[in-house]
C-alpha cells in the first residue's frame, strides 16, 4: 500500500470534520473535546502529508510527539465530561499530570524528540482503551434507545478498534518480538490498522451526526 493511498484513507476524518463544523453551535457542549479532536486530527493529517511531500521528515516525529499528548488530553476531557471519573476535577487533572510526566520522560529521555515516542503512545492507548471499555459497558447497561444512534457507544467503539490494532503494531515492533514475528505479519497488521482507521473515521462521522443538541442551561466549560 502506497503512502498516497494511506493518506487518502486517513482523510476520511474530513466527514466528521465537516459535520462537526456545521453542527458545532447546536451540539451538547460535553462533546466539544471530541469535536476539537476531530479538527486536530484533520489538521495534523494535512501537516504530516505536507512535511512528507516536501521531504521534511525530520519534523514528522516532533509533530506526532505534540499531537499524541494533546489527543490524549482531549479524549480524557471527553470521558471526564461523561462522568467516567465521577466528575472529580482532581482525578481528571491528576491523570493529565501523570501522563504529562510520562510524555516528557518518553519524549526527551527514552526516545528523544526526533524519534517516535512509542512508549507513551502505547501507554496512552492502553489508557484510552480502558476508559472506553468502562464507558462502553455503562452505555450498554444503563442507556436506552437505539445503541447504534448513541454517540458515546460509537466513539468508544471507534477508540477500542483503532487503539487495539495500534497497540498490537507497537508491541510486535519491540525488539523482543522482532525475531518471532515475521515482517510480513507486521506489514499485514499495519495495513489492517490503515483500514481500521478508515472505518473508525466513518464511525466518528456518524457519531457527530447523533450528538444530542445542547441544552440552554449548559456552558462549554461547565463540566471542568
BELHURA-V978635 format. One record per residue. RES is the residue in one small letter. SS is DSSP state (H for helix, E for strand, C for the rest). PSI is psi in degrees with one decimal (none if undefined). OMEGA is omega as a letter, one per 40 degrees, with the letter a starting at -180 (* if undefined). Layout:
res = {RES & RES}
ss = {SS & SS}
psi = {PSI & PSI}
omega = {OMEGA & OMEGA}
This chain:
res = {x & x & x & x & x & x & x & x & x & x & x & x & x & x & x & x & x & x & x & x & x & x & x & x & x & x & x & x & x & x & x & x & x & x & x & x & x & x & x & x & x & x & x & x & x & x & x & x & x & x & x & x & x & x & x & x & x & x & x & x & x & x & x & x & x & x & x & x & x & x & x & x & x & x & x & x & x & x & x & x & x & x & x & x & x & x & x & x & x & x & x & x & x & x & x & x & x & x & x & x & x & x & x & x & x & x & x & x & x & x & x & x & x & x & x & x & x & x & x & x & x & x & x & x & x & x & x & x & x & x & x & x & x & x & x & x & x & x & x & x & x & x & x & x & x & x & x & x & x & x & x & x & x & x & x & x & x & x & x & x & x & x & x & x & x & x & x & x & x & x & x & x & x & x & x & x & x & x & x & x & x & x & x & x & x & x & x & x & x & x & x & x & x & x & x & x & x & x & x & x & x & x & x & x & x & x & x & x & x & x & x & x & x & x & x & x & x & x & x & x & x & x & x & x}
ss = {C & C & H & H & H & H & H & H & H & H & C & C & H & H & H & H & H & H & H & H & H & H & H & H & H & H & E & C & H & H & H & H & H & H & H & H & H & H & H & H & H & H & H & H & H & H & H & H & H & H & H & H & H & C & C & C & H & H & H & H & H & H & H & H & H & H & H & H & H & H & H & H & H & H & H & H & H & H & H & H & H & C & C & C & C & C & C & C & H & H & H & H & H & H & H & H & H & H & H & H & H & H & H & H & H & H & H & H & H & H & C & C & C & C & C & C & C & H & H & H & H & H & H & H & H & H & H & H & H & H & H & H & H & H & H & H & H & H & H & H & H & H & C & C & C & C & H & H & H & C & H & H & H & H & H & H & H & H & H & H & H & H & H & H & H & H & H & H & H & H & H & H & C & C & H & H & H & H & C & C & C & C & H & H & H & H & H & H & H & H & H & H & H & H & H & H & H & H & H & H & H & H & H & H & H & H & H & H & H & C & C & C & E & C & C & C & C & C & C & C & C & C & C & C}
psi = {128.2 & 159.2 & -28.5 & -43.9 & -41.2 & -41.9 & -44.2 & -43.1 & -38.4 & -25.7 & -2.8 & -14.3 & -14.3 & -28.3 & -48.2 & -36.4 & -50.0 & -46.4 & -39.2 & -40.9 & -42.8 & -38.6 & -2.2 & -46.6 & -12.4 & -15.5 & 161.0 & 123.6 & -19.5 & -18.8 & 0.5 & -42.3 & -34.8 & -41.1 & -37.3 & -40.1 & -43.3 & -44.6 & -43.7 & -46.4 & -43.2 & -44.3 & -43.3 & -37.4 & -44.7 & -46.9 & -42.6 & -41.9 & -40.9 & -42.8 & -39.8 & -47.2 & -36.0 & 14.7 & 41.0 & 47.9 & -23.0 & -18.4 & -6.7 & -44.3 & -47.3 & -36.6 & -45.8 & -34.6 & -52.3 & -44.1 & -41.0 & -40.5 & -40.4 & -41.3 & -46.5 & -42.2 & -43.9 & -42.9 & -39.9 & -38.9 & -41.2 & -46.6 & -34.5 & -44.0 & -32.1 & -4.0 & 15.8 & -35.1 & 26.6 & 30.0 & 29.9 & 109.1 & -35.8 & -41.7 & -45.4 & -50.7 & -33.6 & -40.2 & -45.6 & -40.7 & -44.3 & -41.6 & -25.0 & -40.7 & -44.6 & -40.1 & -43.2 & -44.6 & -45.3 & -42.3 & -37.1 & -19.6 & -44.1 & -50.9 & -32.2 & 156.0 & -9.8 & 5.9 & 148.5 & 130.9 & 70.7 & -29.1 & -49.3 & -40.8 & -40.9 & -45.4 & -47.2 & -32.5 & -44.3 & -42.0 & -44.7 & -36.3 & -43.6 & -46.6 & -42.1 & -42.8 & -42.5 & -45.2 & -40.6 & -47.2 & -40.5 & -40.0 & -45.9 & -39.1 & -41.8 & -26.3 & 139.4 & 174.3 & 179.7 & 114.6 & -28.7 & -1.1 & 12.2 & 112.9 & -32.6 & -45.1 & -46.7 & -41.6 & -45.6 & -41.2 & -42.6 & -44.0 & -45.1 & -45.8 & -53.0 & -49.5 & -21.4 & -47.4 & -36.5 & -41.8 & -41.6 & -42.0 & -44.5 & -41.1 & -44.4 & -16.4 & -10.6 & 148.4 & -32.1 & -18.9 & -10.8 & -31.4 & -24.6 & -18.5 & 123.9 & 156.4 & -37.7 & -40.0 & -43.1 & -37.4 & -38.7 & -40.6 & -40.5 & -41.7 & -40.3 & -39.4 & -37.2 & -45.3 & -35.3 & -34.0 & -39.9 & -46.9 & -44.7 & -39.8 & -36.1 & -38.9 & -41.3 & -39.7 & -43.5 & -39.5 & -42.5 & -35.8 & -34.1 & 6.2 & 127.7 & 157.7 & 152.3 & 154.5 & 149.5 & -22.0 & 1.3 & 158.8 & 157.0 & -34.1 & 22.3 & -19.2 & 3.3 & none}
omega = {a & i & i & i & i & i & i & i & i & i & i & i & a & i & i & i & a & i & i & i & a & a & a & a & a & a & i & a & i & a & a & i & i & i & i & i & a & i & i & a & i & a & a & i & a & a & a & i & i & i & a & a & a & i & i & a & i & a & a & a & i & i & a & i & a & a & a & a & i & i & i & i & a & i & i & i & i & i & i & i & i & i & a & a & a & i & i & a & a & i & i & a & i & i & i & a & a & a & i & i & i & i & i & a & a & a & a & a & a & a & a & a & a & i & i & a & a & i & i & a & i & a & a & i & i & a & a & i & i & i & a & a & i & i & i & a & i & a & a & a & a & a & a & i & i & a & a & i & i & a & i & i & a & i & i & i & i & i & a & a & a & a & i & i & i & i & i & i & a & a & a & i & i & a & a & a & a & a & a & a & a & i & i & i & i & i & i & i & a & i & i & i & i & a & i & i & i & i & a & i & i & i & i & i & i & i & i & i & a & i & a & i & i & i & a & a & i & i & a & a & a & a & i & *}
